[in-house]
């Protein structure tokens, strides 16, 4: 396969590393916010008795928060995996089949650790 794609812009692992480090920081910050909110909403029954009609809403808020926490944990794990793969020199390859992940995909999602096919498979298997 000829390696001459357009401007030949490939993802620089050092640039990717910076973006990934930043992503981890963002995720950590978001998780702290979520955790703080969760603490607040698990506070005493006072909140319930003030707004009895909101009870159901609170529950689905908690479910939503839990889902966001799960997503953040998964993403954090992938970002850390991508960082480790920069260290190993295997960044930009699918963890499943070792195929090269297209640069455009890495540009959009520097934490991508699977080719499109295996990412789709992974996301389908998770549900
Ligand atoms: Zn793959």
Backbone and ligand atoms as CSV (ligand in chain L), in Angstrom:
chain,resi,resn,atom,element,x,y,z
A,1,UNK,N,N,0.843,-1.209,0.000
A,1,UNK,CA,C,0.000,0.000,0.000
A,1,UNK,C,C,0.876,1.256,0.000
A,2,UNK,N,N,0.719,2.130,-0.994
A,2,UNK,CA,C,1.565,3.337,-1.034
A,2,UNK,C,C,1.277,4.261,0.145
A,3,UNK,N,N,2.333,4.783,0.731
A,3,UNK,CA,C,2.183,5.561,1.961
A,3,UNK,C,C,1.977,7.043,1.694
A,4,UNK,N,N,1.581,7.379,0.466
A,4,UNK,CA,C,1.476,8.795,0.131
A,4,UNK,C,C,0.060,9.312,0.260
A,5,UNK,N,N,-0.378,9.531,1.472
A,5,UNK,CA,C,-1.699,10.106,1.672
A,5,UNK,C,C,-1.568,11.610,1.810
A,6,UNK,N,N,-2.238,12.320,1.006
A,6,UNK,CA,C,-2.302,13.781,1.011
A,6,UNK,C,C,-1.023,14.469,1.480
A,7,UNK,N,N,-1.122,15.244,2.534
A,7,UNK,CA,C,0.037,15.997,3.005
A,7,UNK,C,C,0.995,15.109,3.793
A,8,UNK,N,N,0.658,13.813,3.889
A,8,UNK,CA,C,1.503,12.894,4.634
A,8,UNK,C,C,1.552,13.219,6.118
A,9,UNK,N,N,0.486,13.799,6.605
A,9,UNK,CA,C,0.471,14.161,8.018
A,9,UNK,C,C,0.201,12.945,8.864
A,10,UNK,N,N,1.190,12.528,9.607
A,10,UNK,CA,C,0.927,11.436,10.525
A,10,UNK,C,C,0.955,12.000,11.943
A,11,UNK,N,N,0.322,11.262,12.807
A,11,UNK,CA,C,0.191,11.748,14.174
A,11,UNK,C,C,1.525,11.596,14.898
A,12,UNK,N,N,2.001,12.698,15.423
A,12,UNK,CA,C,3.238,12.679,16.181
A,12,UNK,C,C,2.955,12.131,17.588
A,13,UNK,N,N,3.616,11.054,17.961
A,13,UNK,CA,C,3.332,10.448,19.270
A,13,UNK,C,C,3.523,11.434,20.430
A,14,UNK,N,N,4.457,12.367,20.265
A,14,UNK,CA,C,4.678,13.327,21.359
A,14,UNK,C,C,3.498,14.289,21.487
A,15,UNK,N,N,2.941,14.652,20.328
A,15,UNK,CA,C,1.749,15.505,20.348
A,15,UNK,C,C,0.579,14.723,20.934
A,16,UNK,N,N,0.470,13.468,20.499
A,16,UNK,CA,C,-0.600,12.618,21.022
A,16,UNK,C,C,-0.472,12.481,22.535
A,17,UNK,N,N,0.760,12.334,23.009
A,17,UNK,CA,C,0.975,12.172,24.446
A,17,UNK,C,C,0.459,13.392,25.215
A,18,UNK,N,N,0.758,14.574,24.665
A,18,UNK,CA,C,0.282,15.790,25.329
A,18,UNK,C,C,-1.241,15.832,25.363
A,19,UNK,N,N,-1.830,15.477,24.229
A,19,UNK,CA,C,-3.299,15.505,24.185
A,19,UNK,C,C,-3.884,14.489,25.157
A,20,UNK,N,N,-3.235,13.330,25.253
A,20,UNK,CA,C,-3.738,12.274,26.133
A,20,UNK,C,C,-3.594,12.671,27.607
A,21,UNK,N,N,-2.457,13.266,27.935
A,21,UNK,CA,C,-2.266,13.705,29.319
A,21,UNK,C,C,-3.326,14.713,29.714
A,22,UNK,N,N,-3.656,15.551,28.748
A,22,UNK,CA,C,-4.669,16.551,29.001
A,22,UNK,C,C,-6.043,15.909,29.179
A,23,UNK,N,N,-6.302,14.890,28.364
A,23,UNK,CA,C,-7.574,14.173,28.474
A,23,UNK,C,C,-7.723,13.547,29.862
A,24,UNK,N,N,-6.642,12.931,30.347
A,24,UNK,CA,C,-6.703,12.317,31.679
A,24,UNK,C,C,-7.050,13.379,32.717
A,25,UNK,N,N,-6.401,14.540,32.600
A,25,UNK,CA,C,-6.672,15.621,33.557
A,25,UNK,C,C,-8.132,16.058,33.477
A,26,UNK,N,N,-8.640,16.178,32.247
A,26,UNK,CA,C,-10.044,16.573,32.069
A,26,UNK,C,C,-10.988,15.541,32.669
A,27,UNK,N,N,-10.684,14.281,32.415
A,27,UNK,CA,C,-11.554,13.214,32.926
A,27,UNK,C,C,-11.532,13.222,34.453
A,28,UNK,N,N,-10.331,13.375,35.021
A,28,UNK,CA,C,-10.234,13.407,36.482
A,28,UNK,C,C,-11.056,14.543,37.063
A,29,UNK,N,N,-10.983,15.673,36.401
A,29,UNK,CA,C,-11.716,16.837,36.884
A,29,UNK,C,C,-13.222,16.581,36.805
A,30,UNK,N,N,-13.651,16.041,35.671
A,30,UNK,CA,C,-15.077,15.751,35.486
A,30,UNK,C,C,-15.548,14.747,36.523
A,31,UNK,N,N,-14.711,13.758,36.806
A,31,UNK,CA,C,-15.101,12.740,37.781
A,31,UNK,C,C,-15.219,13.319,39.173
A,32,UNK,N,N,-14.327,14.247,39.495
A,32,UNK,CA,C,-14.407,14.884,40.807
A,32,UNK,C,C,-15.707,15.657,40.936
A,33,UNK,N,N,-16.073,16.337,39.871
A,33,UNK,CA,C,-17.327,17.085,39.887
A,33,UNK,C,C,-18.497,16.134,40.074
A,34,UNK,N,N,-18.475,15.048,39.319
A,34,UNK,CA,C,-19.557,14.075,39.421
A,34,UNK,C,C,-19.634,13.496,40.829
A,35,UNK,N,N,-18.478,13.164,41.387
A,35,UNK,CA,C,-18.450,12.587,42.721
A,35,UNK,C,C,-19.002,13.575,43.734
A,36,UNK,N,N,-18.630,14.839,43.588
A,36,UNK,CA,C,-19.127,15.860,44.506
A,36,UNK,C,C,-20.643,15.958,44.413
A,37,UNK,N,N,-21.151,15.922,43.180
A,37,UNK,CA,C,-22.600,15.994,42.998
A,37,UNK,C,C,-23.290,14.773,43.587
A,38,UNK,N,N,-22.669,13.623,43.400
A,38,UNK,CA,C,-23.263,12.391,43.910
A,38,UNK,C,C,-23.329,12.435,45.432
A,39,UNK,N,N,-22.280,12.947,46.064
A,39,UNK,CA,C,-22.275,13.075,47.523
A,39,UNK,C,C,-23.429,13.942,47.980
A,40,UNK,N,N,-23.625,15.012,47.264
A,40,UNK,CA,C,-24.675,15.934,47.621
A,40,UNK,C,C,-26.039,15.264,47.533
A,41,UNK,N,N,-26.237,14.504,46.457
A,41,UNK,CA,C,-27.574,13.951,46.252
A,41,UNK,C,C,-27.829,12.751,47.158
A,42,UNK,N,N,-26.763,12.202,47.780
A,42,UNK,CA,C,-27.029,11.105,48.712
A,42,UNK,C,C,-27.188,11.655,50.128
A,43,UNK,N,N,-27.211,12.960,50.238
A,43,UNK,CA,C,-27.413,13.581,51.553
A,43,UNK,C,C,-28.809,13.254,52.049
A,44,UNK,N,N,-28.976,13.474,53.344
A,44,UNK,CA,C,-30.208,13.120,54.046
A,44,UNK,C,C,-31.519,13.263,53.298
A,45,UNK,N,N,-32.459,12.727,53.955
A,45,UNK,CA,C,-33.828,12.669,53.474
A,45,UNK,C,C,-34.439,14.054,53.356
A,46,UNK,N,N,-33.823,15.040,53.991
A,46,UNK,CA,C,-34.313,16.421,53.924
A,46,UNK,C,C,-34.651,16.770,52.490
A,47,UNK,N,N,-33.759,16.388,51.625
A,47,UNK,CA,C,-33.940,16.705,50.224
A,47,UNK,C,C,-35.200,16.048,49.667
A,48,UNK,N,N,-35.434,14.833,50.112
A,48,UNK,CA,C,-36.619,14.122,49.635
A,48,UNK,C,C,-37.890,14.783,50.146
A,49,UNK,N,N,-37.887,15.120,51.444
A,49,UNK,CA,C,-39.135,15.627,52.000
A,49,UNK,C,C,-39.443,17.021,51.483
A,50,UNK,N,N,-38.379,17.738,51.071
A,50,UNK,CA,C,-38.639,19.052,50.486
A,50,UNK,C,C,-39.280,18.940,49.106
A,51,UNK,N,N,-38.836,17.928,48.404
A,51,UNK,CA,C,-39.323,17.788,47.027
A,51,UNK,C,C,-39.784,16.361,46.784
A,52,UNK,N,N,-40.840,15.961,47.455
A,52,UNK,CA,C,-41.245,14.549,47.325
A,52,UNK,C,C,-41.535,14.161,45.878
A,53,UNK,N,N,-42.019,15.099,45.111
A,53,UNK,CA,C,-42.384,14.771,43.732
A,53,UNK,C,C,-41.155,14.529,42.862
A,54,UNK,N,N,-40.008,14.978,43.355
A,54,UNK,CA,C,-38.789,14.826,42.567
A,54,UNK,C,C,-38.086,13.498,42.805
A,55,UNK,N,N,-38.655,12.713,43.681
A,55,UNK,CA,C,-37.965,11.493,44.078
A,55,UNK,C,C,-37.535,10.656,42.879
A,56,UNK,N,N,-38.514,10.419,41.994
A,56,UNK,CA,C,-38.206,9.615,40.816
A,56,UNK,C,C,-37.115,10.237,39.963
A,57,UNK,N,N,-37.157,11.532,39.852
A,57,UNK,CA,C,-36.153,12.244,39.054
A,57,UNK,C,C,-34.770,12.062,39.660
A,58,UNK,N,N,-34.710,12.142,40.994
A,58,UNK,CA,C,-33.426,11.960,41.657
A,58,UNK,C,C,-32.839,10.596,41.335
A,59,UNK,N,N,-33.684,9.615,41.349
A,59,UNK,CA,C,-33.186,8.270,41.073
A,59,UNK,C,C,-32.605,8.183,39.677
A,60,UNK,N,N,-33.309,8.734,38.679
A,60,UNK,CA,C,-32.763,8.588,37.338
A,60,UNK,C,C,-31.544,9.489,37.165
A,61,UNK,N,N,-31.483,10.589,37.911
A,61,UNK,CA,C,-30.259,11.390,37.906
A,61,UNK,C,C,-29.088,10.553,38.394
A,62,UNK,N,N,-29.347,9.785,39.444
A,62,UNK,CA,C,-28.265,8.954,39.977
A,62,UNK,C,C,-27.841,7.904,38.964
A,63,UNK,N,N,-28.814,7.339,38.294
A,63,UNK,CA,C,-28.481,6.352,37.265
A,63,UNK,C,C,-27.671,6.990,36.150
A,64,UNK,N,N,-28.078,8.198,35.783
A,64,UNK,CA,C,-27.366,8.907,34.733
A,64,UNK,C,C,-25.935,9.201,35.182
A,65,UNK,N,N,-25.794,9.631,36.442
A,65,UNK,CA,C,-24.461,9.911,36.955
A,65,UNK,C,C,-23.612,8.651,36.980
A,66,UNK,N,N,-24.243,7.542,37.388
A,66,UNK,CA,C,-23.500,6.285,37.431
A,66,UNK,C,C,-23.032,5.897,36.038
A,67,UNK,N,N,-23.896,6.101,35.059
A,67,UNK,CA,C,-23.529,5.771,33.680
A,67,UNK,C,C,-22.389,6.669,33.209
A,68,UNK,N,N,-22.443,7.946,33.596
A,68,UNK,CA,C,-21.370,8.857,33.192
A,68,UNK,C,C,-20.059,8.484,33.871
A,69,UNK,N,N,-20.157,8.081,35.133
A,69,UNK,CA,C,-18.956,7.645,35.851
A,69,UNK,C,C,-18.333,6.432,35.158
A,70,UNK,N,N,-19.197,5.488,34.764
A,70,UNK,CA,C,-18.696,4.285,34.085
A,70,UNK,C,C,-18.003,4.665,32.788
A,71,UNK,N,N,-18.654,5.553,32.028
A,71,UNK,CA,C,-18.080,5.965,30.746
A,71,UNK,C,C,-16.739,6.656,30.960
A,72,UNK,N,N,-16.676,7.490,32.001
A,72,UNK,CA,C,-15.428,8.209,32.282
A,72,UNK,C,C,-14.326,7.234,32.668
A,73,UNK,N,N,-14.679,6.223,33.468
A,73,UNK,CA,C,-13.673,5.225,33.862
A,73,UNK,C,C,-13.146,4.476,32.652
A,74,UNK,N,N,-14.078,4.086,31.753
A,74,UNK,CA,C,-13.668,3.364,30.551
A,74,UNK,C,C,-12.764,4.239,29.702
A,75,UNK,N,N,-13.143,5.502,29.541
A,75,UNK,CA,C,-12.349,6.380,28.699
A,75,UNK,C,C,-10.963,6.609,29.312
A,76,UNK,N,N,-10.945,6.792,30.635
A,76,UNK,CA,C,-9.670,7.009,31.315
A,76,UNK,C,C,-8.755,5.803,31.080
A,77,UNK,N,N,-9.337,4.632,31.194
A,77,UNK,CA,C,-8.556,3.412,30.984
A,77,UNK,C,C,-7.974,3.388,29.567
A,78,UNK,N,N,-8.777,3.793,28.594
A,78,UNK,CA,C,-8.301,3.768,27.210
A,78,UNK,C,C,-7.208,4.804,26.984
A,79,UNK,N,N,-7.381,5.959,27.603
A,79,UNK,CA,C,-6.360,6.994,27.462
A,79,UNK,C,C,-5.038,6.498,28.053
A,80,UNK,N,N,-5.120,5.861,29.225
A,80,UNK,CA,C,-3.894,5.366,29.861
A,80,UNK,C,C,-3.271,4.252,29.026
A,81,UNK,N,N,-4.119,3.417,28.424
A,81,UNK,CA,C,-3.609,2.363,27.557
A,81,UNK,C,C,-2.891,2.970,26.359
A,82,UNK,N,N,-3.490,4.007,25.782
A,82,UNK,CA,C,-2.866,4.669,24.637
A,82,UNK,C,C,-1.516,5.272,25.044
A,83,UNK,N,N,-1.465,5.881,26.227
A,83,UNK,CA,C,-0.197,6.457,26.710
A,83,UNK,C,C,0.858,5.366,26.877
A,84,UNK,N,N,0.455,4.242,27.432
A,84,UNK,CA,C,1.405,3.143,27.626
A,84,UNK,C,C,1.918,2.653,26.281
A,85,UNK,N,N,1.043,2.695,25.278
A,85,UNK,CA,C,1.447,2.214,23.960
A,85,UNK,C,C,2.383,3.203,23.258
A,86,UNK,N,N,2.294,4.462,23.613
A,86,UNK,CA,C,3.293,5.411,23.098
A,86,UNK,C,C,4.661,5.012,23.656
A,87,UNK,N,N,4.691,4.689,24.950
A,87,UNK,CA,C,5.951,4.282,25.578
A,87,UNK,C,C,6.511,3.020,24.928
A,88,UNK,N,N,5.614,2.101,24.603
A,88,UNK,CA,C,6.050,0.840,23.995
A,88,UNK,C,C,6.419,1.000,22.531
A,89,UNK,N,N,5.981,2.096,21.942
A,89,UNK,CA,C,6.213,2.291,20.517
A,89,UNK,C,C,5.165,1.611,19.658
A,90,UNK,N,N,4.060,1.200,20.262
A,90,UNK,CA,C,3.023,0.535,19.477
A,90,UNK,C,C,1.783,1.411,19.338
A,91,UNK,N,N,1.943,2.693,19.639
A,91,UNK,CA,C,0.811,3.610,19.523
A,91,UNK,C,C,0.346,3.685,18.074
A,92,UNK,N,N,-0.983,3.752,17.903
A,92,UNK,CA,C,-1.520,3.887,16.558
A,92,UNK,C,C,-1.837,2.546,15.917
A,93,UNK,N,N,-1.691,1.477,16.694
A,93,UNK,CA,C,-2.068,0.154,16.176
A,93,UNK,C,C,-3.196,-0.418,17.024
A,94,UNK,N,N,-4.064,-1.164,16.370
A,94,UNK,CA,C,-5.203,-1.775,17.046
A,94,UNK,C,C,-4.716,-2.813,18.062
A,95,UNK,N,N,-5.265,-2.769,19.275
A,95,UNK,CA,C,-4.834,-3.714,20.308
A,95,UNK,C,C,-5.322,-5.124,20.007
A,96,UNK,N,N,-6.295,-5.244,19.119
A,96,UNK,CA,C,-6.844,-6.561,18.817
A,96,UNK,C,C,-6.111,-7.201,17.641
A,97,UNK,N,N,-6.042,-6.483,16.513
A,97,UNK,CA,C,-5.525,-7.115,15.300
A,97,UNK,C,C,-4.199,-6.498,14.834
A,98,UNK,N,N,-3.723,-5.473,15.538
A,98,UNK,CA,C,-2.439,-4.850,15.220
A,98,UNK,C,C,-2.448,-4.058,13.912
A,99,UNK,N,N,-3.642,-3.861,13.356
A,99,UNK,CA,C,-3.724,-3.044,12.140
A,99,UNK,C,C,-3.443,-1.585,12.490
A,100,UNK,N,N,-2.920,-0.837,11.525
A,100,UNK,CA,C,-2.687,0.584,11.766
A,100,UNK,C,C,-4.005,1.317,11.862
A,101,UNK,N,N,-4.142,2.135,12.872
A,101,UNK,CA,C,-5.329,2.966,13.006
A,101,UNK,C,C,-5.108,4.210,12.149
A,102,UNK,N,N,-6.067,4.540,11.267
A,102,UNK,CA,C,-5.861,5.687,10.369
A,102,UNK,C,C,-5.565,6.978,11.150
A,103,UNK,N,N,-4.663,7.781,10.592
A,103,UNK,CA,C,-4.278,9.020,11.259
A,103,UNK,C,C,-5.482,9.919,11.526
A,104,UNK,N,N,-6.418,9.933,10.578
A,104,UNK,CA,C,-7.590,10.792,10.761
A,104,UNK,C,C,-8.337,10.401,12.034
A,105,UNK,N,N,-8.369,9.103,12.285
A,105,UNK,CA,C,-9.065,8.629,13.480
A,105,UNK,C,C,-8.287,9.013,14.745
A,106,UNK,N,N,-6.977,8.913,14.669
A,106,UNK,CA,C,-6.153,9.290,15.818
A,106,UNK,C,C,-6.204,10.790,16.071
A,107,UNK,N,N,-6.337,11.534,14.984
A,107,UNK,CA,C,-6.484,12.982,15.143
A,107,UNK,C,C,-7.758,13.302,15.909
A,108,UNK,N,N,-8.832,12.621,15.512
A,108,UNK,CA,C,-10.128,12.881,16.129
A,108,UNK,C,C,-10.181,12.319,17.546
A,109,UNK,N,N,-9.593,11.136,17.718
A,109,UNK,CA,C,-9.641,10.485,19.019
A,109,UNK,C,C,-8.268,9.932,19.354
A,110,UNK,N,N,-7.412,10.750,19.943
A,110,UNK,CA,C,-6.041,10.291,20.211
A,110,UNK,C,C,-6.004,9.066,21.130
A,111,UNK,N,N,-7.106,8.828,21.839
A,111,UNK,CA,C,-7.128,7.686,22.750
A,111,UNK,C,C,-7.565,6.394,22.058
A,112,UNK,N,N,-7.806,6.477,20.734
A,112,UNK,CA,C,-8.263,5.280,20.025
A,112,UNK,C,C,-7.209,4.182,20.116
A,113,UNK,N,N,-7.618,3.005,20.572
A,113,UNK,CA,C,-6.670,1.891,20.681
A,113,UNK,C,C,-7.147,0.699,19.862
A,114,UNK,N,N,-8.203,0.920,19.090
A,114,UNK,CA,C,-8.709,-0.153,18.234
A,114,UNK,C,C,-8.996,0.416,16.857
A,115,UNK,N,N,-8.894,-0.424,15.837
A,115,UNK,CA,C,-9.340,-0.009,14.523
A,115,UNK,C,C,-10.866,0.121,14.573
A,116,UNK,N,N,-11.436,0.747,13.560
A,116,UNK,CA,C,-12.879,0.991,13.569
A,116,UNK,C,C,-13.669,-0.289,13.753
A,117,UNK,N,N,-13.228,-1.305,13.038
A,117,UNK,CA,C,-13.947,-2.580,13.076
A,117,UNK,C,C,-13.987,-3.137,14.502
A,118,UNK,N,N,-12.841,-3.148,15.157
A,118,UNK,CA,C,-12.798,-3.731,16.494
A,118,UNK,C,C,-13.395,-2.811,17.543
A,119,UNK,N,N,-13.364,-1.505,17.280
A,119,UNK,CA,C,-14.029,-0.589,18.197
A,119,UNK,C,C,-15.535,-0.861,18.177
A,120,UNK,N,N,-16.047,-1.065,16.967
A,120,UNK,CA,C,-17.478,-1.317,16.833
A,120,UNK,C,C,-17.832,-2.627,17.543
A,121,UNK,N,N,-17.002,-3.615,17.321
A,121,UNK,CA,C,-17.228,-4.920,17.934
A,121,UNK,C,C,-17.204,-4.793,19.466
A,122,UNK,N,N,-16.232,-4.034,19.959
A,122,UNK,CA,C,-16.081,-3.834,21.403
A,122,UNK,C,C,-17.307,-3.148,21.987
A,123,UNK,N,N,-17.774,-2.107,21.302
A,123,UNK,CA,C,-18.911,-1.359,21.823
A,123,UNK,C,C,-20.191,-2.177,21.763
A,124,UNK,N,N,-20.311,-3.017,20.763
A,124,UNK,CA,C,-21.493,-3.866,20.665
A,124,UNK,C,C,-21.479,-4.917,21.772
A,125,UNK,N,N,-20.311,-5.467,22.029
A,125,UNK,CA,C,-20.204,-6.531,23.024
A,125,UNK,C,C,-20.486,-6.011,24.437
A,126,UNK,N,N,-20.255,-4.717,24.636
A,126,UNK,CA,C,-20.377,-4.162,25.983
A,126,UNK,C,C,-21.824,-4.064,26.431
A,127,UNK,N,N,-22.751,-3.948,25.506
A,127,UNK,CA,C,-24.143,-3.724,25.919
A,127,UNK,C,C,-24.949,-4.997,26.089
L,1,ZN,ZN,ZN,-8.511,-4.256,14.814
